[in-house]
Amino acid sequence: SRYITDTTKERYHQCQNVNCSATFITYESVQRYIVKPGEVHAVRPHPLPSGQQIMWM
């Protein structure tokens, strides 16, 4: 696959049926955002099942 624009990706596909083997291209595009990502604030990960946590350096 490759990007055509910042919001459109061209993808290549091939049928998995051995008797078919059709190969085709599709376009995947962003039409609009429902919620745009904002500023990300890092948070601590959840504790592991063992009760231990990962050390942040």
CHARMM internal coordinates of N, CA and C (Angstrom, degrees):
IC EDIT
DIST 1 N 1 CA 1.4565
DIST 1 CA 1 C 1.5184
ANGL 1 N 1 CA 1 C 109.42
DIST 1 C 2 N 1.3190
ANGL 1 CA 1 C 2 N 115.80
DIHE 1 N 1 CA 1 C 2 N 161.01
DIST 2 N 2 CA 1.4664
ANGL 1 C 2 N 2 CA 120.85
DIHE 1 CA 1 C 2 N 2 CA 177.99
DIST 2 CA 2 C 1.5203
ANGL 2 N 2 CA 2 C 108.91
DIHE 1 C 2 N 2 CA 2 C -151.87
DIST 2 C 3 N 1.3277
ANGL 2 CA 2 C 3 N 115.44
DIHE 2 N 2 CA 2 C 3 N 155.30
DIST 3 N 3 CA 1.4577
ANGL 2 C 3 N 3 CA 120.63
DIHE 2 CA 2 C 3 N 3 CA 178.06
DIST 3 CA 3 C 1.5196
ANGL 3 N 3 CA 3 C 109.35
DIHE 2 C 3 N 3 CA 3 C -85.10
DIST 3 C 4 N 1.3232
ANGL 3 CA 3 C 4 N 116.14
DIHE 3 N 3 CA 3 C 4 N 130.96
DIST 4 N 4 CA 1.4578
ANGL 3 C 4 N 4 CA 122.84
DIHE 3 CA 3 C 4 N 4 CA 175.07
DIST 4 CA 4 C 1.5283
ANGL 4 N 4 CA 4 C 108.47
DIHE 3 C 4 N 4 CA 4 C -88.00
DIST 4 C 5 N 1.3463
ANGL 4 CA 4 C 5 N 115.98
DIHE 4 N 4 CA 4 C 5 N -45.07
DIST 5 N 5 CA 1.4652
ANGL 4 C 5 N 5 CA 123.08
DIHE 4 CA 4 C 5 N 5 CA 174.62
DIST 5 CA 5 C 1.5244
ANGL 5 N 5 CA 5 C 106.82
DIHE 4 C 5 N 5 CA 5 C -136.87
DIST 5 C 6 N 1.3332
ANGL 5 CA 5 C 6 N 117.11
DIHE 5 N 5 CA 5 C 6 N -175.96
DIST 6 N 6 CA 1.4684
ANGL 5 C 6 N 6 CA 120.89
DIHE 5 CA 5 C 6 N 6 CA 177.50
DIST 6 CA 6 C 1.5258
ANGL 6 N 6 CA 6 C 112.23
DIHE 5 C 6 N 6 CA 6 C -63.68
DIST 6 C 7 N 1.3317
ANGL 6 CA 6 C 7 N 116.82
DIHE 6 N 6 CA 6 C 7 N -23.49
DIST 7 N 7 CA 1.4663
ANGL 6 C 7 N 7 CA 120.18
DIHE 6 CA 6 C 7 N 7 CA -175.80
DIST 7 CA 7 C 1.5271
ANGL 7 N 7 CA 7 C 114.03
DIHE 6 C 7 N 7 CA 7 C -117.49
DIST 7 C 8 N 1.3313
ANGL 7 CA 7 C 8 N 118.28
DIHE 7 N 7 CA 7 C 8 N 3.54
DIST 8 N 8 CA 1.4670
ANGL 7 C 8 N 8 CA 121.28
DIHE 7 CA 7 C 8 N 8 CA -178.59
DIST 8 CA 8 C 1.5178
ANGL 8 N 8 CA 8 C 111.11
DIHE 7 C 8 N 8 CA 8 C -130.25
DIST 8 C 9 N 1.3238
ANGL 8 CA 8 C 9 N 114.71
DIHE 8 N 8 CA 8 C 9 N 129.42
DIST 9 N 9 CA 1.4655
ANGL 8 C 9 N 9 CA 121.12
DIHE 8 CA 8 C 9 N 9 CA 178.58
DIST 9 CA 9 C 1.5255
ANGL 9 N 9 CA 9 C 109.26
DIHE 8 C 9 N 9 CA 9 C -118.41
DIST 9 C 10 N 1.3251
ANGL 9 CA 9 C 10 N 115.88
DIHE 9 N 9 CA 9 C 10 N 133.91
DIST 10 N 10 CA 1.4568
ANGL 9 C 10 N 10 CA 121.96
DIHE 9 CA 9 C 10 N 10 CA 174.68
DIST 10 CA 10 C 1.5262
ANGL 10 N 10 CA 10 C 107.54
DIHE 9 C 10 N 10 CA 10 C -94.48
DIST 10 C 11 N 1.3413
ANGL 10 CA 10 C 11 N 116.52
DIHE 10 N 10 CA 10 C 11 N 127.45
DIST 11 N 11 CA 1.4678
ANGL 10 C 11 N 11 CA 120.86
DIHE 10 CA 10 C 11 N 11 CA -178.44
DIST 11 CA 11 C 1.5261
ANGL 11 N 11 CA 11 C 109.79
DIHE 10 C 11 N 11 CA 11 C -119.97
DIST 11 C 12 N 1.3058
ANGL 11 CA 11 C 12 N 114.94
DIHE 11 N 11 CA 11 C 12 N 144.87
DIST 12 N 12 CA 1.4580
ANGL 11 C 12 N 12 CA 122.21
DIHE 11 CA 11 C 12 N 12 CA 178.35
DIST 12 CA 12 C 1.5249
ANGL 12 N 12 CA 12 C 108.76
DIHE 11 C 12 N 12 CA 12 C -106.75
DIST 12 C 13 N 1.3301
ANGL 12 CA 12 C 13 N 116.94
DIHE 12 N 12 CA 12 C 13 N 136.82
DIST 13 N 13 CA 1.4585
ANGL 12 C 13 N 13 CA 122.03
DIHE 12 CA 12 C 13 N 13 CA -177.95
DIST 13 CA 13 C 1.5195
ANGL 13 N 13 CA 13 C 109.67
DIHE 12 C 13 N 13 CA 13 C -133.81
DIST 13 C 14 N 1.3328
ANGL 13 CA 13 C 14 N 115.00
DIHE 13 N 13 CA 13 C 14 N 153.37
DIST 14 N 14 CA 1.4560
ANGL 13 C 14 N 14 CA 120.31
DIHE 13 CA 13 C 14 N 14 CA 173.94
DIST 14 CA 14 C 1.5203
ANGL 14 N 14 CA 14 C 108.09
DIHE 13 C 14 N 14 CA 14 C -138.55
DIST 14 C 15 N 1.3151
ANGL 14 CA 14 C 15 N 116.12
DIHE 14 N 14 CA 14 C 15 N 133.80
DIST 15 N 15 CA 1.4614
ANGL 14 C 15 N 15 CA 121.89
DIHE 14 CA 14 C 15 N 15 CA 179.05
DIST 15 CA 15 C 1.5231
ANGL 15 N 15 CA 15 C 109.47
DIHE 14 C 15 N 15 CA 15 C -59.66
DIST 15 C 16 N 1.3342
ANGL 15 CA 15 C 16 N 116.36
DIHE 15 N 15 CA 15 C 16 N 137.25
DIST 16 N 16 CA 1.4628
ANGL 15 C 16 N 16 CA 121.48
DIHE 15 CA 15 C 16 N 16 CA -178.60
DIST 16 CA 16 C 1.5253
ANGL 16 N 16 CA 16 C 112.57
DIHE 15 C 16 N 16 CA 16 C -83.35
DIST 16 C 17 N 1.3277
ANGL 16 CA 16 C 17 N 117.31
DIHE 16 N 16 CA 16 C 17 N -9.93
DIST 17 N 17 CA 1.4591
ANGL 16 C 17 N 17 CA 121.70
DIHE 16 CA 16 C 17 N 17 CA 178.40
DIST 17 CA 17 C 1.5288
ANGL 17 N 17 CA 17 C 108.47
DIHE 16 C 17 N 17 CA 17 C -73.89
DIST 17 C 18 N 1.3242
ANGL 17 CA 17 C 18 N 117.66
DIHE 17 N 17 CA 17 C 18 N 123.05
DIST 18 N 18 CA 1.4639
ANGL 17 C 18 N 18 CA 122.25
DIHE 17 CA 17 C 18 N 18 CA -176.79
DIST 18 CA 18 C 1.5248
ANGL 18 N 18 CA 18 C 111.82
DIHE 17 C 18 N 18 CA 18 C -61.06
DIST 18 C 19 N 1.3259
ANGL 18 CA 18 C 19 N 116.81
DIHE 18 N 18 CA 18 C 19 N -30.99
DIST 19 N 19 CA 1.4631
ANGL 18 C 19 N 19 CA 120.66
DIHE 18 CA 18 C 19 N 19 CA -178.55
DIST 19 CA 19 C 1.5221
ANGL 19 N 19 CA 19 C 112.70
DIHE 18 C 19 N 19 CA 19 C -82.73
DIST 19 C 20 N 1.3178
ANGL 19 CA 19 C 20 N 118.15
DIHE 19 N 19 CA 19 C 20 N -7.28
DIST 20 N 20 CA 1.4666
ANGL 19 C 20 N 20 CA 121.97
DIHE 19 CA 19 C 20 N 20 CA -176.68
DIST 20 CA 20 C 1.5294
ANGL 20 N 20 CA 20 C 110.93
DIHE 19 C 20 N 20 CA 20 C -105.54
DIST 20 C 21 N 1.3137
ANGL 20 CA 20 C 21 N 116.62
DIHE 20 N 20 CA 20 C 21 N -66.35
DIST 21 N 21 CA 1.4712
ANGL 20 C 21 N 21 CA 123.83
DIHE 20 CA 20 C 21 N 21 CA -179.61
DIST 21 CA 21 C 1.5235
ANGL 21 N 21 CA 21 C 114.01
DIHE 20 C 21 N 21 CA 21 C 58.55
DIST 21 C 22 N 1.3443
ANGL 21 CA 21 C 22 N 117.88
DIHE 21 N 21 CA 21 C 22 N 24.55
DIST 22 N 22 CA 1.4624
ANGL 21 C 22 N 22 CA 119.98
DIHE 21 CA 21 C 22 N 22 CA 176.50
DIST 22 CA 22 C 1.5258
ANGL 22 N 22 CA 22 C 109.02
DIHE 21 C 22 N 22 CA 22 C -61.52
DIST 22 C 23 N 1.3154
ANGL 22 CA 22 C 23 N 116.68
DIHE 22 N 22 CA 22 C 23 N 138.03
DIST 23 N 23 CA 1.4578
ANGL 22 C 23 N 23 CA 122.57
DIHE 22 CA 22 C 23 N 23 CA 177.51
DIST 23 CA 23 C 1.5236
ANGL 23 N 23 CA 23 C 106.99
DIHE 22 C 23 N 23 CA 23 C -120.39
DIST 23 C 24 N 1.3431
ANGL 23 CA 23 C 24 N 116.86
DIHE 23 N 23 CA 23 C 24 N 132.80
DIST 24 N 24 CA 1.4581
ANGL 23 C 24 N 24 CA 119.55
DIHE 23 CA 23 C 24 N 24 CA -176.62
DIST 24 CA 24 C 1.5200
ANGL 24 N 24 CA 24 C 110.70
DIHE 23 C 24 N 24 CA 24 C -149.74
DIST 24 C 25 N 1.3255
ANGL 24 CA 24 C 25 N 115.11
DIHE 24 N 24 CA 24 C 25 N 167.03
DIST 25 N 25 CA 1.4643
ANGL 24 C 25 N 25 CA 123.51
DIHE 24 CA 24 C 25 N 25 CA -178.87
DIST 25 CA 25 C 1.5188
ANGL 25 N 25 CA 25 C 108.59
DIHE 24 C 25 N 25 CA 25 C -118.18
DIST 25 C 26 N 1.3387
ANGL 25 CA 25 C 26 N 116.42
DIHE 25 N 25 CA 25 C 26 N 138.62
DIST 26 N 26 CA 1.4629
ANGL 25 C 26 N 26 CA 121.73
DIHE 25 CA 25 C 26 N 26 CA 172.76
DIST 26 CA 26 C 1.5212
ANGL 26 N 26 CA 26 C 108.62
DIHE 25 C 26 N 26 CA 26 C -124.56
DIST 26 C 27 N 1.3296
ANGL 26 CA 26 C 27 N 116.22
DIHE 26 N 26 CA 26 C 27 N 160.53
DIST 27 N 27 CA 1.4584
ANGL 26 C 27 N 27 CA 122.15
DIHE 26 CA 26 C 27 N 27 CA 175.78
DIST 27 CA 27 C 1.5180
ANGL 27 N 27 CA 27 C 108.69
DIHE 26 C 27 N 27 CA 27 C -117.46
DIST 27 C 28 N 1.3076
ANGL 27 CA 27 C 28 N 115.82
DIHE 27 N 27 CA 27 C 28 N 132.04
DIST 28 N 28 CA 1.4644
ANGL 27 C 28 N 28 CA 122.74
DIHE 27 CA 27 C 28 N 28 CA 178.89
DIST 28 CA 28 C 1.5268
ANGL 28 N 28 CA 28 C 106.80
DIHE 27 C 28 N 28 CA 28 C -114.42
DIST 28 C 29 N 1.3312
ANGL 28 CA 28 C 29 N 116.72
DIHE 28 N 28 CA 28 C 29 N 120.88
DIST 29 N 29 CA 1.4689
ANGL 28 C 29 N 29 CA 120.88
DIHE 28 CA 28 C 29 N 29 CA -176.12
DIST 29 CA 29 C 1.5184
ANGL 29 N 29 CA 29 C 111.95
DIHE 28 C 29 N 29 CA 29 C -128.84
DIST 29 C 30 N 1.3159
ANGL 29 CA 29 C 30 N 115.54
DIHE 29 N 29 CA 29 C 30 N 148.79
DIST 30 N 30 CA 1.4615
ANGL 29 C 30 N 30 CA 121.90
DIHE 29 CA 29 C 30 N 30 CA 171.67
DIST 30 CA 30 C 1.5223
ANGL 30 N 30 CA 30 C 106.53
DIHE 29 C 30 N 30 CA 30 C -86.70
DIST 30 C 31 N 1.3300
ANGL 30 CA 30 C 31 N 116.65
DIHE 30 N 30 CA 30 C 31 N 121.62
DIST 31 N 31 CA 1.4595
ANGL 30 C 31 N 31 CA 121.30
DIHE 30 CA 30 C 31 N 31 CA 179.76
DIST 31 CA 31 C 1.5264
ANGL 31 N 31 CA 31 C 111.43
DIHE 30 C 31 N 31 CA 31 C -87.94
DIST 31 C 32 N 1.3379
ANGL 31 CA 31 C 32 N 115.86
DIHE 31 N 31 CA 31 C 32 N -45.77
DIST 32 N 32 CA 1.4667
ANGL 31 C 32 N 32 CA 120.82
DIHE 31 CA 31 C 32 N 32 CA 178.53
DIST 32 CA 32 C 1.5236
ANGL 32 N 32 CA 32 C 107.96
DIHE 31 C 32 N 32 CA 32 C -165.07
DIST 32 C 33 N 1.3089
ANGL 32 CA 32 C 33 N 115.32
DIHE 32 N 32 CA 32 C 33 N 160.22
DIST 33 N 33 CA 1.4572
ANGL 32 C 33 N 33 CA 121.32
DIHE 32 CA 32 C 33 N 33 CA 177.51
DIST 33 CA 33 C 1.5178
ANGL 33 N 33 CA 33 C 109.49
DIHE 32 C 33 N 33 CA 33 C -93.47
DIST 33 C 34 N 1.3176
ANGL 33 CA 33 C 34 N 116.71
DIHE 33 N 33 CA 33 C 34 N 138.42
DIST 34 N 34 CA 1.4575
ANGL 33 C 34 N 34 CA 121.06
DIHE 33 CA 33 C 34 N 34 CA 171.59
DIST 34 CA 34 C 1.5223
ANGL 34 N 34 CA 34 C 107.55
DIHE 33 C 34 N 34 CA 34 C -84.04
DIST 34 C 35 N 1.3220
ANGL 34 CA 34 C 35 N 116.52
DIHE 34 N 34 CA 34 C 35 N -47.21
DIST 35 N 35 CA 1.4608
ANGL 34 C 35 N 35 CA 122.96
DIHE 34 CA 34 C 35 N 35 CA 174.26
DIST 35 CA 35 C 1.5180
ANGL 35 N 35 CA 35 C 106.72
DIHE 34 C 35 N 35 CA 35 C -138.11
DIST 35 C 36 N 1.3155
ANGL 35 CA 35 C 36 N 117.12
DIHE 35 N 35 CA 35 C 36 N 125.82
DIST 36 N 36 CA 1.4628
ANGL 35 C 36 N 36 CA 120.47
DIHE 35 CA 35 C 36 N 36 CA 177.13
DIST 36 CA 36 C 1.5197
ANGL 36 N 36 CA 36 C 109.26
DIHE 35 C 36 N 36 CA 36 C -83.99
DIST 36 C 37 N 1.3279
ANGL 36 CA 36 C 37 N 116.63
DIHE 36 N 36 CA 36 C 37 N 143.90
DIST 37 N 37 CA 1.4647
ANGL 36 C 37 N 37 CA 118.27
DIHE 36 CA 36 C 37 N 37 CA 178.16
DIST 37 CA 37 C 1.5241
ANGL 37 N 37 CA 37 C 110.56
DIHE 36 C 37 N 37 CA 37 C -65.82
DIST 37 C 38 N 1.3116
ANGL 37 CA 37 C 38 N 115.03
DIHE 37 N 37 CA 37 C 38 N 139.75
DIST 38 N 38 CA 1.4563
ANGL 37 C 38 N 38 CA 120.20
DIHE 37 CA 37 C 38 N 38 CA 178.47
DIST 38 CA 38 C 1.5150
ANGL 38 N 38 CA 38 C 110.05
DIHE 37 C 38 N 38 CA 38 C -103.79
DIST 38 C 39 N 1.2949
ANGL 38 CA 38 C 39 N 115.76
DIHE 38 N 38 CA 38 C 39 N -158.60
DIST 39 N 39 CA 1.4558
ANGL 38 C 39 N 39 CA 120.74
DIHE 38 CA 38 C 39 N 39 CA 177.23
DIST 39 CA 39 C 1.5262
ANGL 39 N 39 CA 39 C 108.47
DIHE 38 C 39 N 39 CA 39 C -69.79
DIST 39 C 40 N 1.3173
ANGL 39 CA 39 C 40 N 116.23
DIHE 39 N 39 CA 39 C 40 N 132.28
DIST 40 N 40 CA 1.4608
ANGL 39 C 40 N 40 CA 121.10
DIHE 39 CA 39 C 40 N 40 CA -176.98
DIST 40 CA 40 C 1.5166
ANGL 40 N 40 CA 40 C 109.48
DIHE 39 C 40 N 40 CA 40 C -95.12
DIST 40 C 41 N 1.3267
ANGL 40 CA 40 C 41 N 116.00
DIHE 40 N 40 CA 40 C 41 N 128.61
DIST 41 N 41 CA 1.4583
ANGL 40 C 41 N 41 CA 122.48
DIHE 40 CA 40 C 41 N 41 CA 176.24
DIST 41 CA 41 C 1.5207
ANGL 41 N 41 CA 41 C 107.63
DIHE 40 C 41 N 41 CA 41 C -108.98
DIST 41 C 42 N 1.3233
ANGL 41 CA 41 C 42 N 116.52
DIHE 41 N 41 CA 41 C 42 N 117.62
DIST 42 N 42 CA 1.4624
ANGL 41 C 42 N 42 CA 120.54
DIHE 41 CA 41 C 42 N 42 CA -178.49
DIST 42 CA 42 C 1.5242
ANGL 42 N 42 CA 42 C 110.40
DIHE 41 C 42 N 42 CA 42 C -63.24
DIST 42 C 43 N 1.3121
ANGL 42 CA 42 C 43 N 116.08
DIHE 42 N 42 CA 42 C 43 N 139.80
DIST 43 N 43 CA 1.4633
ANGL 42 C 43 N 43 CA 121.85
DIHE 42 CA 42 C 43 N 43 CA 177.67
DIST 43 CA 43 C 1.5215
ANGL 43 N 43 CA 43 C 108.77
DIHE 42 C 43 N 43 CA 43 C -123.83
DIST 43 C 44 N 1.3181
ANGL 43 CA 43 C 44 N 115.80
DIHE 43 N 43 CA 43 C 44 N 160.14
DIST 44 N 44 CA 1.4595
ANGL 43 C 44 N 44 CA 120.61
DIHE 43 CA 43 C 44 N 44 CA 178.69
DIST 44 CA 44 C 1.5207
ANGL 44 N 44 CA 44 C 109.30
DIHE 43 C 44 N 44 CA 44 C -72.81
DIST 44 C 45 N 1.3341
ANGL 44 CA 44 C 45 N 117.88
DIHE 44 N 44 CA 44 C 45 N 144.02
DIST 45 N 45 CA 1.4622
ANGL 44 C 45 N 45 CA 119.92
DIHE 44 CA 44 C 45 N 45 CA 178.11
DIST 45 CA 45 C 1.5204
ANGL 45 N 45 CA 45 C 111.11
DIHE 44 C 45 N 45 CA 45 C -70.54
DIST 45 C 46 N 1.3252
ANGL 45 CA 45 C 46 N 116.07
DIHE 45 N 45 CA 45 C 46 N 158.21
DIST 46 N 46 CA 1.4652
ANGL 45 C 46 N 46 CA 121.16
DIHE 45 CA 45 C 46 N 46 CA 175.79
DIST 46 CA 46 C 1.5237
ANGL 46 N 46 CA 46 C 109.30
DIHE 45 C 46 N 46 CA 46 C -64.16
DIST 46 C 47 N 1.3302
ANGL 46 CA 46 C 47 N 118.12
DIHE 46 N 46 CA 46 C 47 N 148.96
DIST 47 N 47 CA 1.4661
ANGL 46 C 47 N 47 CA 120.02
DIHE 46 CA 46 C 47 N 47 CA 176.61
DIST 47 CA 47 C 1.5298
ANGL 47 N 47 CA 47 C 110.50
DIHE 46 C 47 N 47 CA 47 C -61.53
DIST 47 C 48 N 1.3235
ANGL 47 CA 47 C 48 N 115.79
DIHE 47 N 47 CA 47 C 48 N 148.35
DIST 48 N 48 CA 1.4590
ANGL 47 C 48 N 48 CA 120.84
DIHE 47 CA 47 C 48 N 48 CA 176.32
DIST 48 CA 48 C 1.5231
ANGL 48 N 48 CA 48 C 109.03
DIHE 47 C 48 N 48 CA 48 C -71.50
DIST 48 C 49 N 1.3357
ANGL 48 CA 48 C 49 N 118.31
DIHE 48 N 48 CA 48 C 49 N 160.72
DIST 49 N 49 CA 1.4704
ANGL 48 C 49 N 49 CA 120.38
DIHE 48 CA 48 C 49 N 49 CA 179.44
DIST 49 CA 49 C 1.5303
ANGL 49 N 49 CA 49 C 112.73
DIHE 48 C 49 N 49 CA 49 C -55.13
DIST 49 C 50 N 1.3266
ANGL 49 CA 49 C 50 N 117.96
DIHE 49 N 49 CA 49 C 50 N -26.58
DIST 50 N 50 CA 1.4652
ANGL 49 C 50 N 50 CA 121.01
DIHE 49 CA 49 C 50 N 50 CA 179.80
DIST 50 CA 50 C 1.5249
ANGL 50 N 50 CA 50 C 111.52
DIHE 49 C 50 N 50 CA 50 C -76.31
DIST 50 C 51 N 1.3425
ANGL 50 CA 50 C 51 N 116.78
DIHE 50 N 50 CA 50 C 51 N -7.08
DIST 51 N 51 CA 1.4623
ANGL 50 C 51 N 51 CA 120.62
DIHE 50 CA 50 C 51 N 51 CA -179.81
DIST 51 CA 51 C 1.5156
ANGL 51 N 51 CA 51 C 113.04
DIHE 50 C 51 N 51 CA 51 C 91.98
DIST 51 C 52 N 1.3324
ANGL 51 CA 51 C 52 N 117.45
DIHE 51 N 51 CA 51 C 52 N -7.90
DIST 52 N 52 CA 1.4572
ANGL 51 C 52 N 52 CA 120.63
DIHE 51 CA 51 C 52 N 52 CA 179.94
DIST 52 CA 52 C 1.5156
ANGL 52 N 52 CA 52 C 109.75
DIHE 51 C 52 N 52 CA 52 C -87.65
DIST 52 C 53 N 1.3178
ANGL 52 CA 52 C 53 N 116.07
DIHE 52 N 52 CA 52 C 53 N 156.17
DIST 53 N 53 CA 1.4494
ANGL 52 C 53 N 53 CA 121.58
DIHE 52 CA 52 C 53 N 53 CA 177.90
DIST 53 CA 53 C 1.5209
ANGL 53 N 53 CA 53 C 109.73
DIHE 52 C 53 N 53 CA 53 C -118.83
DIST 53 C 54 N 1.3250
ANGL 53 CA 53 C 54 N 115.29
DIHE 53 N 53 CA 53 C 54 N 158.30
DIST 54 N 54 CA 1.4559
ANGL 53 C 54 N 54 CA 121.47
DIHE 53 CA 53 C 54 N 54 CA 177.21
DIST 54 CA 54 C 1.5229
ANGL 54 N 54 CA 54 C 108.03
DIHE 53 C 54 N 54 CA 54 C -78.84
DIST 54 C 55 N 1.3336
ANGL 54 CA 54 C 55 N 116.71
DIHE 54 N 54 CA 54 C 55 N 136.93
DIST 55 N 55 CA 1.4660
ANGL 54 C 55 N 55 CA 121.18
DIHE 54 CA 54 C 55 N 55 CA 178.91
DIST 55 CA 55 C 1.5216
ANGL 55 N 55 CA 55 C 109.71
DIHE 54 C 55 N 55 CA 55 C -78.47
DIST 55 C 56 N 1.3182
ANGL 55 CA 55 C 56 N 117.72
DIHE 55 N 55 CA 55 C 56 N 129.81
DIST 56 N 56 CA 1.4627
ANGL 55 C 56 N 56 CA 123.21
DIHE 55 CA 55 C 56 N 56 CA 175.86
DIST 56 CA 56 C 1.5089
ANGL 56 N 56 CA 56 C 107.92
DIHE 55 C 56 N 56 CA 56 C -94.78
DIST 56 C 57 N 1.3018
ANGL 56 CA 56 C 57 N 117.40
DIHE 56 N 56 CA 56 C 57 N 128.90
DIST 57 N 57 CA 1.4662
ANGL 56 C 57 N 57 CA 120.99
DIHE 56 CA 56 C 57 N 57 CA 179.17
DIST 57 CA 57 C 1.4987
ANGL 57 N 57 CA 57 C 109.69
DIHE 56 C 57 N 57 CA 57 C -110.55
END
COOR INIT
IC SEED 1 N 1 CA 1 C
IC BUILD
